[in-house]
Amino acid sequence: METLRYKEPGMKQYWPSSTISPESAEERADMGTAADFWQMQVFDGPASETINGRMSMLGVLIGLIGEWTTGLGLMEQTADHPLIVFGSFLLISFASYAPIARGYTRKEPYANHLLGFNWTPRAENWNGRIAMLGFAGMVLTEWITGVNTLQAWGLQGINFPGL
């Protein structure tokens, strides 16, 4: 673990992210209890992808439900409810840090077969990556078109004020 965290064992000088090989990046992502708080945050660390993926999955789901029910886009929903967005981020972050601090990693050899689906850390990572792309696509669609995602794709009518 020392060779994954520091340039030289015993030294407190971290490897820069640009010098990490794919093999050591995989190992660093699964450091377990050997990771301190700051090592959890690095680009290939155990917390960053997990938290961003979970937030994106929640953001896409709640964002589309909010668009469908209110007609407001993601930016308007966030502006109307900033404390709920921030509170959700804190809740998911703390819920994600707790298992990491106890030593669990993204590659735990378990699978939950709830409702006939295989819920594994690998599946969660891929679902999170797809959700991150989806969330970015929703934001970009709203920015380019000026309407929410459902309206831009013709799935919801556009109500123009004054007409």
N, C-alpha and C positions, 0 to 999 in steps of 0.2 A: 504494500500500500504506500509506503514511503516513496517509492520510485514513481508512482502514479501521481502523487500530490506535489512533490518537490523536485527541483532540479537535482539536488544531491541529498541523500538521506541525512536527516538531522538538521538540515538547513530549512529555514522558513521562507524560502524564495520559491514561489509557485511557478510552474511551467506556463508560459504564455499559451493561449488557446491555439494560436497559429502553428505551433510546433507539435500538436498532438496528432498521432497517427490514428487511423480508424480503429485499430485493435485496442490501443490504450484508451481511446475515447469510450469504447464500449465498456471497458473495465472501470473507468472513472464514473460512468453513469450508474454503476452498480456497486459503489463503495460501501454502502450500508452505514453502520455506525462509525466507520473510519472517517466519514465526511463531516467536516465542520459546517457551520451555517453558510459561510461564504462559498465553500466548495459545492454546496448544494445548488447555488445560484448560477454557476458558470454555464456557458452555452450547452455543453454536453453533460451537465450534471444531472442528478436524479430528480430535482424539483422543477426546473424550468419548463421542460416539455410537458410534464404531467399537469402542472397548474395551468399553463396556457391552453393545453388541449381540453381540460375540463371546463375552463372558462369559455372557450369557443363553443363547445358542445352546448353549454347552457345558453350562451348568447345567441346562437343560431335558433335554437328551439324557442326561447322566450321572445326573441326579436320577431320571428315570423308569426308567433301567436299574437304579439302586440300589434304588428302591422295588420293582421287580419281583423282584429277586434276594434282597433282605434283608427287605423289608416295612417298612423304616424310612423315615420322611418326610425331607424336605429338611433340616429343622432338626436332626433326630437324626443324619443323615449328616454334616452340617457339624460338629456337636459332637464326633462320633467321629473326624473326620479334618480338624482345622483347618489343619494344616500343608500338606496336599495342596491344600485350597481356596486358601490364601494363596499357595502356590507357583504354582498355576495362574494366579492373578490376576497375579502378577509376570511370569510367562513370556509371557502374552498381552499384557500392557502393554508390555513391552520389544519384543516382536515387532511391535507396532503402532506404537510410537514410531520405530523405525528407518527405515521408509520415509518417514514424515512428515518426519523430520529431513533426509532426502536430497532432499526436495522433492516427493514424490508426494502426490497429493491424493485425495479420495474420488471424484472425477469423472474419473479417468484414462480416456482413450479406448481402453481395451483390453477384450478379452473372451477368456476362456479357454474353449475349447469341449471341455473334458474330459468324456468319457462322453456326449457329445451335449447337454450342458446349457450354457447361456450364463452363465458365472460373471463377473458384472460388479460394480463397486463399488456401483452403484445397487441391484442385486439383493441384495447383501450388507446394505446399509442397511435395506432393507425386511424381509429375513429377520430381521435383528437387532431391528428394532422389534416384529415379531410375537413373537419369542422373549422380548423384555422383557415384553410383555403376558402371555405364557404363564407366565413365571417368577413374575410378580406374582400371577397367578391361582392357581398352585400353592401359593404361600405363603399366600395368603388362604384357599384351600380347606382347607389343613391347620389354619390358625388357627381357622376357624369350626367345622369338623367334628371336629377332634381326631384324625383318622386321616389316613393319607397320601392323595395324590390318586387313585391307582388304586383304593384301597378306597372312597373317597368316591364314585367314579363306578361302583362295583360291578364293577370289572374284576379285583379281587383279594379273596379272602376275608379277613374280619377275625377274627383270633385273639385272643380275650379271655383274659387270664391267669386261671388257676384253674378254667376250664371244661373 
